[in-house]
């Protein structure tokens, strides 16, 4: 199993931004930024797990 590419990973569909107002666009940006932070935290967590596993085998 490849941990970098989990099965079932889905790409999000692009939204039609032309129908959104300025406030809605700002809210959408805030949502996307929150999701980016969440994804970055998951990447960091996986890196920590990988480093811990590698440390077990370095002795």
Secondary structure as GFF3:
##gff-version 3
##sequence-region A 1 59
A	DSSP	three_ten_helix	17	19	.	.	.	ID=ss1
A	DSSP	alpha_helix	22	56	.	.	.	ID=ss2
###
